[in-house]
Amino acid sequence: MDVIRIEGGHRVEGTVTVEGAKNSALKLMAATILAPGINTLTNVPNIADVHVMGKVLTRLGARIEVIDEHTLRIDTSTVDSWVTPYELVAQMRASTAVLGPLLARFGKATVAMPGGCNIGARKIDMHILGLQALGVEFDLDHGDINATAPQGLHGTTVALDFASVGATENLVMASVHANGLTVIENAAREPEIVDLANMLNEMGAKVRGAGSPIIEIEGVSELRPVTHRVVGDRIEAGTFVATAGLVGYPIEVLGFDPAHLGLVLRKYEQMGITIERKERGVLAWREKPIASVDIQTLPFPGFPTDMQAQTMCLLALGTKSCVVTENVFENRFMFASEIQRMGADIRIEGHHAIVHGVGGFSGAQVKSPDLRGGAALVMAGLVADGVTTVSDIYHIDRGYERFVEKLQSLGAHVQRVTLPSK
């Protein structure tokens, strides 16, 4: 079993460059199904979830060539299956991203119900309702989603109950070959949606309005392969900005657009963190105590749920008390019980966490509850007294490339250790 061991109290500062966005790369890989031929993706993060998506595409018949650590050449001309294997898609919720492309290309798809972090129910119903409006018929059988479009896909207007990222992406990808105009109302506005739309338009699709609540897709008959660079990972960037706020010393975070962290950076400034924005990154540091600030997670441009745990870690050392409200995933406070083992004072009431600031953390043995919570526990270890050991770090591997090595480059006393099996 691998664990991350952190010795707290050491100076952490310097420059770090983030990778391409996990939440974009996975959907762009799925979108290559739409353009038979050789598509090239650059700035792809070398993480576990990307490896899983690569295996999914390979099982569908694609040929993937790893050009270098961050460049994939994906030949989808050989894709001849529309059935995705359960043992792979059960590992991550992004697996449902192949549903729209397979329907657009083959008019049918079989996809297992999604897995991934245990942070809440997988709301697949919005995907299904939206695709039904396009002419898709569904049969849910023993954990599989069997989808067919017997009369083909036709453009229509779909209003989402919630600005779901996954449902928006699936509807956009399914609609690129639909007959006529599709309008998605209350669409998700995340930067990763814009990245997907940009690549689809480079392929020859006609997608308008990405990044706004209304997206229009005019169906086209075919798409062509492209070369596309994955947008920088705003959540990885936010994690290192939060680290700068926690340790206090300056950390320059490069490789992303600061506008993609708009509300996060403003909240951090309210907490007493100095943020110097650059064209492709920020410089962050803190000179005064952490001010306690209320936050609530909401779809973009609101405060991202993927930054909630890292921010709660900061607020746990705040000067007063505050409330963190989770509006996206109902189980995302599992992190709180782990950081309490390190001395945090947090009380959970429904989807609210009441955080009372404490003077410091103490090193402890903790378990990574999910991807972002795991990273936040490593952060906490950087400023804790003594040694912190974080287990179940496979969660962290799903979304952070060379996380330990990047922290080491900043001066952190952190190492990945393989423990002998009992």
Secondary structure, DSSP 8 states (H G I E B T S, - for coil): -EEEEEE-S----EEEE--B-HHHHHHHHHHGGGS-SEEEEES---SHHHHHHHHHHHHHT-EEEEEETTEEEEE-TT----B--HHHHTT-GGGGGGHHHHHHHHSEEEEE---S-SSS----HHHHHHHHHTT-EEEEETTEEEEE-TT--B--EEE-SS--HHHHHHHHHHHTTSBSEEEEET----HHHHHHHHHHHHHT-EEE-TTSSEEEEE--S-----EEE--B-HHHHHHHHHHHHHH-S-EEEESS-GGGGHHHHHHHHHTTEEEEEETTEEEEEE-S------EEB-STTSB-GGGHHHHHHHHTT-SSEEEEE--S-TTTTHHHHHHHTTT-EEEEETTEEEEE--S--B--EEE--SHHHHHHHHHHHHHSBSEEEEE-THHHHTT-TTHHHHHHHTT-EEEEEE----
